[in-house]
Every structure is written in structure tokens, then in C-alpha cells.
Amino acid sequence: MNPIPPISGLGSAVALFLAQFTGEHNSLHPAGPQASDIEWLYWVIFWIIFVAFILMITGFARAAARNRTQAAEMLPIMSDPEGDRRATWAVSSAVAITVLTLFAVLFMSVITGKKVEGRTSTNPITIQITGHQWWWEVQYPSPQADQTITTANEIHIPVGRPVVILTSSADVIHSFWAPSVNGKRDLLPGYSSAFWIQIDKPGTYPGRCAEFCGLQHAHMGFSIIAEDDNTFKQWEQQQLKPAADPADPEAAHGKQVFATHACIMCHTIRGTDAGSRMGPDLTHLGSRQMIAAETLPNTRGALAGWIIDPQRIKPGNHMAPNLLEPDDLQALITYLQTLQ
Amino acid sequence: MNMALSEQIVIPQGNAELRLARTWAQPRGFWGWFMNVHHTAIGVRFMVTSFIFFLLGGVLAAMMRLQLSRPENGVLGPDLYNQVFTVHGSTMIFLFAVPMMFQGFGVYLVPLICGTRNIAFPRLNAFSYYLYVVGGLLLWVGLLLKTGADAGWFSYVPLSGPEFTPGKRSDFWAQMITFTEVSALGVAICIATTILRQRAPGMTLNRMPIILWEKLVISMAVIFAMPAVMVVSSMLLMDRTINTQFFNPSVGGDVLLYQHLFWFFGHPEVYIIFLPGTAIVSTLVPVFTRRHIFGYIPIVTSVVATAFLGFGVWVHHMFATGLPQMSESFFTAASLMIVVPTAVQFYCWLATIWHGRLQLKLPMLWVFGFFFVFLIGGLSGVMLASVPVDWQVHDTFFVVAHFHYVLIGGALFPMFGGLYFWIPKITGRMMNDFLGKLHFWLFFIGFNVTFFTMHFLGLRGMPRRVYTYTPEMHWGGLNMLASGGALIMVAGVIVFLVNFFQSRATGRLAGPNPWAAGSLEWAVPSPPPHYNFLELPTVNGREAVWDALPNQPIVTGVRDDIPEVLVTNSLDSEPQHKDELPGPSIWPFLTSIAVSIAFIWSIFSSWGIAYGAIPVVITLIGWLWPRGHSPAPRLETRMEGTWTR
């Protein structure tokens, strides 16, 4: 990620201008074939309309300069049949060129659309994304229930393999968008749809909700982590395991706190009594890089702040404040961090 | 020769003038204000009221720019921010753009340009104004009571439904829609009827000024588009108040149905806002290039085609919902096709300027601003029409940039041009040229700084409607730049207000036709008397004043002791008969209050419409009660006077 340039002078304006051609959260910085196809189309249309803009503005500037008069009084009305005759030809030709250009745009647009939607595979990774106010439920479905992975906000995929994303929503309309991976797709309650992504370069690619979904629409991020096949397999194996029983006494106390406080009302930790599906699955919370839908880093301090007063960090979200004793809070965080 | 008609008309006629003034007089005083049914008064009220809503909406915009100027800014919390952007969008679309561009300019100008003495159905027209005011107040009182609508200006379900927005917020929004759309429908009927039946003899369809064509076409578009949004806002209201389940997916309701119905209105709405802008441009360009417009027929055809095609592109607001590719391609094609009529208009304006003698007066400066700004918005629209590119930029700041270029470019720049052009007619005094130019440059520069920047933010992944963002996204610099531009725009609008109040008090007297323009509103004094025309004109060409013959005849035989107008036929504007228009009345105001009570009551109780209908019926009886005076001219169906043609 590039640092933010200070606002001073032309240099930083140029830096600002250049800054948008870098960064991972960027439509024009594709990491996979779908985003590349769209980027290609974007630049083709960009240059077409750029040329059209220059031609039109030049036309208006020349027309304005041509017969301009500075007279203060309004001049009498003139007629110019010869000019009108020539203008008829000019306007007709311009319209013809416009129509042909638009046909070209339509053709390229339809072709690109087919290409983006056509990058499928018979043996894909399948991921079910369910939008919630204001987090993402991520499932890797399997015919066997115990082979299904459930996690939240962090999507792992292997590099270079087509992935099909199935969409649905648990409440309102959300929209799944990772700009450097593909365009967005709405998650509509009552509808499901499928679209394909693929990432060719290992890395972390951020995404956000793009359809206004209420109070915390601004804090509804996710990330796609593209990794090589082996790392992905390892991650998959780890995610399939239920949570390990804590070894040290503090973590064991933390597990107790989790089970006896409000946490258990909403969250699942597989391998324990906690099984509610209201909030994100926390079975492997410790392995995630961010919490609260990419709002905070997954650190002790952030976890503590989030557990005690989530309403300060994401006002209006559906998690209630938890007034825990300091010892209980420390133990709970220790326990959550063991959930690797 | 150019001034022949207007000179002929300002000659004092002694008794006739007094009689007309008495016949068309509007009552004064406090209650008189509510009884006034003259189109110039109602038109000015629409303009002033919608401009006040524009200023209020602008305050909300400034609040949003303040909040977004820095990452993790704490000026507005999410709850307030959501109300602010929802009310900003709803205000600008429903309470400013349409009431100003369609109702304001239309009601004021159409009867004058037609050469008649008042709008058709003047009481319906006044009624529509009061209803619009109540609708606007409803939304804004809601905001000030912290129950402002907060689900966005298109209030998608299920977010705006009973489950996710409890309370009354979305009900206020939905009823505001009903108020403003009933108002627009009423005015559309008045304007269409005036244009089709009250044009001056000689103003055949083929000679109708382009602005009248556009007002006619827009009236039709309003009549076809507004019912869709009234249906959808009423369905939402019923879901929320009487437990219907139109949009509840868990029992088989459909969230996409809402989007289809809303955008079936929503996209024509864009043209309802934009076409009046192009009509102002088509009116101003010939005046300031001192020639008739080039390509009258292509321009009129384009206006009609745009309004027609505007009903076939709504799905391009829904490309990200995952519709089948075939239907998406159809709507891409339709969206690209609608570029053609707008391109035709641009080429015709260019040709007119090219072959004319440009006098770059203040109103024309704004027209050039329109060319620049709208061109960018229209061209970025080509990107949005393409389905794959739209998947990327949809619902981001790129779209925010695009539609501000289209709407501010397509409506606000022509509006300011139109105001500088017609305010001398309305107030009788010229605006200050220097302040006007200062206003233009501040607004033009500030606008481009603010909104061009947003294209980059959108491409860099900033979704619209976020109340804040983290520093890690690196959107801070561009947002700060955009907020700075907004400040410059605000300064420009303040200069306009100063200019308006100063010139209204001390400006140079305008006289009937300061721009030596060609349409009929310039053939009457500024400001026009309540009877508009002392002598009813006849028309000899597309620009009535420019094309008038030295001995252009006038209409005689229309009575001046009752408020009578000449009725002509739709195609050839041949005189058919005369009709007495209703005079001042308090009933439209009382009826609007009764209707408002029913509408607002229905938010709080499902019985509101039932019981609320009773006062509506009572006031309607009062409104429609036969007065019974002067029956004779009503029965007269042929010309009684002589045409001195």
C-alpha cells in the first residue's frame, strides 16, 4: 500500500493522481482474469470517450471564437441558408459516426461480458457468501456436514483456480465487491445467484459491501486471501477441525467465561456448547487477521475494546456491550486467541 | 421589424386595459395569497420554494463533505449521516430539480410563450403547489425531529421495510413521494392542456418553440412515469402500516419488484430533470447567436425520442443484481441508443453557434458551462451503460460523480442560465453582470474540483453512502480535495443570492425585451401584468417576435370583462371557441390541507385514508360548487369577434 501524500503543491497533486493506479483495492489494478477483462474494456471506452470529448470541446471552442462579437447591444437577427446547408451535412455525418461508435462499444461490451461470465470450470472451489448486517458469512459447502467450513469475513482461495461464489442474504440487500478481483454482485434476500472469480497472484485483496445496508454499511469489509495450493490445503484442514480444548488454566477460564456470558447467545465455537448462528462463527477466530468485518486488527487490545463496547466502534451493530470483570476479559481474550 | 409585435402591444388602450386589470386581478392580503391562481404567481412560488429546498439540500451536502473530508471523522455519526444523505438526495430530486425545472419554469413560462392569459385549470395548478409544499415540509420536519428518512433516496426494500426501519422514518419518505408526485401530475395536466389548447393562433405544432415541445413531452412522461413510483411508495407504506407483504421475501414477496417499479419511474425522472435543461439551452442558443436554431425538427424529434427511450433503460440501475445476460445486453443497447438523440441536440447547438454571431452574455456563459459539464457526465454514462464496467463502478463514488455531472450539468447550469435570462422578465430588473460571472466561475471551478475527484475515489473502491472510512484506504487526500471544491461552490451560490437581492432592489430596469429574444413572453411588459397580454397575439413563425409581420394581426373578440381565454385546436392552433377560466378561490388551498391531513394521518393509522377522505370530499364539493355567473360565453362555441388577419 502506498503512503498517503500530504496536500501541498503540484507535486502531491501528481502523486495523488498516480496513487490511484496502485493499491490492492482498485478496479484498475486487476489481480485476476475477470478484473483484467473489465479493465481492458474500461480503457477502450475511456479512450473512445476521451477522443469524443476533445473533439466536441474543440468544436465548441472554435465555434465560440469564430464569430464572436463584443457588441453591448443585441444584434439584429440574420439568416444563413448556405451555412445551414453545410451544417446539415456536418451534423448528419457526425450522427452517423456516433451511431457506428456506439455499436462498437455495444459489441465490445457484450463480448467482454460473455468473457467475464464465461471463465468457468467443471471442478471449481465453491464458496457460499451470505450477507448479514454488517458482516459476511463464508461457507465452503460439502455434501458431508462435517466437511463444511464456516468462517467469516476472510475468504481463502488457491491461486489460479476458478472459484464460484454463491450469493444470498440473511437480512437486507448487500453487494459483494473486491475491486481488483471482479465487479460487484448484489446479495438479495429471496434470490441466490452465482458468479466466478479467480486470482492469479498470491496476496490479500480487500473488498467491501457496495449496496447501502444500514447504519454500518461503511464498516462491512472482507478480504480474499489468495495463496498457493499447499497453504490453502493446510488452511482447509485446520478450519475443518473443531476448536481444541484449552491447555492453560487462563484459557480454560476464558472458555468458561464464553459459555456463561452473552457470547454464547450469538456465536458458534465448534467443539463446545456454543452453537448459535446469529453472529460470526468463532471456531478459528485466532487465525483471522482482522475482526469486526475488517474494522480492527485481530490483537488483544482491539479484541478487548470490541468485546467491552462494540457500539463505540460500530455504532448500531447487533452486538451488545459486555461488562466483564478485568480478569474474565483477559481470560476470554486469551481463550479466543487460542482458537487457531 | 423585430419589435413590431411588442410595440404594438404596449400601446395603452385606456378602458380595455383597466377592464382587463380588474377582470384578472388577484386578491391581496393574507388570505388573498392563498386564493391567487395566476400562473405567474404560482410559477414564481414553485421557483422560490424549490430554490429554498435547493439551498437546504446544499447545506446537507456541505455537512456530508465536512464529514468525509478526513478519515474517521466524527462530525456526523452513522445515524445522522444516513438521514442527511437520504434527505439530501430526496430533496434535490423530488423537492428541487423537478419542481424547479418542470413545474417552476413550466408554470411561469408556458402560458406566456403560448400567448394566453392564464394556465388551463388554474385552481388545480394552485392546489398542486400547496401539496408540494406540504410534502417537502413533511420530509424536513421529519429530519428536524430526528425521524428523517434514512434508507437512501430510493429507499430499497427490505432495508426500508418494517423489519429493518421501524418507526416512522420511511413512512415520511414514502408519503413525501406521494405528495410531490400528485403535485407533478396535476401540473403536467395543466401544462399539457395549456400547450395543446391555448396556443396563440398561428402557432401550429410545426412552429411551437422547442421549450413548449419539451414541456409537452415532459408532461406526458410525468403522466406515465409518476404512477409507478406512487404505486411503489404506496406498496411500501402498506407493507409498513397494514402488514401487506409485497416486499417480504420470507413469505414470497419480492425485493426486485420494488427496484423494477422504482426505476421504471426513476430513469424517466432523470430525463424529466434533464430535458427542461436542454430546452433552456435550445431557447438561449438562438438568442445569443442572433439566428434561428439550426435543426428544429431533429431537436424536437430528439426530445420526443429521449423521453420515449427513457422508459426502456431502467434496468441499467440493476446490472449488479445478477439478471440474465441477454436482458442485460438489451438494456445496454437501449442505454447506448439514448446517447444518439442527445448527441443530435449537441451537434445542432454546435452548428447554430458555428453559423451564428455569438454574443457571450451572462446566460450564454452558463450554457457553455452546461456543454462542458454535461459532456463529461454524458460520456461517463457510456461507461456505465456497459454492463461489465458498470459491475465495477456501480454504487461507488464514480457513479456519484457521474450523476452529479449529468444532473448539475444537465439541470443546474441551464437553470442558472435560465434564471439570469428570465429573472429580468420576472422582476423587471437586470441582474449584475460582474457578480453573475463571479458566480459562474466559482461554481464551475468548485463543481469540477469536487466531482471530478470523485471518479478517482470510485475507481479506487470507495462505495457511496459510507459515513466514514479508515486511513488505510488512502481516500483521505482526494476526499479533502472534493470537500474543498464544495466550499468554492457554496461561495458561488452565496454570490448568486447577493446578486439576486441586490438587483431586485436596485438593478437596471429591464424593459419588455432586454435580450431582443424571439418568443412571446418578451412581447409583454416585465413583470407581466395579470392579464399577460393586453392584445392577444397571433404568430407567424417559430420565433414569434422575430418573425412577426409589420402588420401582424391581433385577436379581437375575447371578452375583457370576464376571465376568458381563446381555445385553439391542437394541431393547427385554429381558433375553436372561448372559455372562461376559474378565478381566485380559497378552495384549492383548503382541499390541499384536507388531502394533506388524509395522507399524513395514513402514516399513523390505517384508518387515516378512510376518515381523512371526509374533509377531502367536503372541500371538493366547495371547490366544484357551480358558481353560475356569466353563462353566456360558456355556451358560445364559435368565434364571436373578427380576425383582423
Interface residues (C-beta under 8 A of the other chain):
Chain A: M1 N2 P3 I4 P5 I7 S12 L16 F17 A19 Q20 G23 H25 N26 S27 L28 A35 D37 I38 L41 Y42 I45 F46 I48 I49 A52 F53 M56 I57 G59 F60 R62 A63 A64 R66 N67 R68 T69 A71 M74 L75 P76 I77 M78 S79 D80 G83 D84 R86 A87 T88 A90 V91 A94 V95 T98 V99 L102 V105 L106 M108 S109 V110 T112 G113 K114 V116 E117 Q133 T167 D171 V172 I173 S175 W177 P179 N182 G183 K184 R185 D186 L188 P189 G190 Y191 S193 F195 P206 R208 C209 A210 E211 F212 C213 G214 L215 Q216 H217 A218 T295 P315 G316
Chain B: N2 G77 P78 D79 N82 A151 G152 Y156 P158 L159 E163 F164 P249 S250 G253 D254 V255 L256 V287 R290 R291 H292 F294 G295 P298 A320 T321 G322 Q325 E328 S329 T332 A333 L336 M337 V339 V340 A343 V344 F346 Y347 C348 L350 A351 I353 W354 H355 G356 R357 L358 Q359 L360 F368 F371 F372 L375 I376 L379 S380 V382 M383 A385 S386 V387 P388 V389 D390 W391 Q392 V393 H394 D395 T396 F456 L459 R460 G461 P463 R464 R465 V466 Y467 T468 Y469 T470 P471 E472 M473 H474 G476 G477 L478 M480 L481 W515 A516 G518 E543 W546
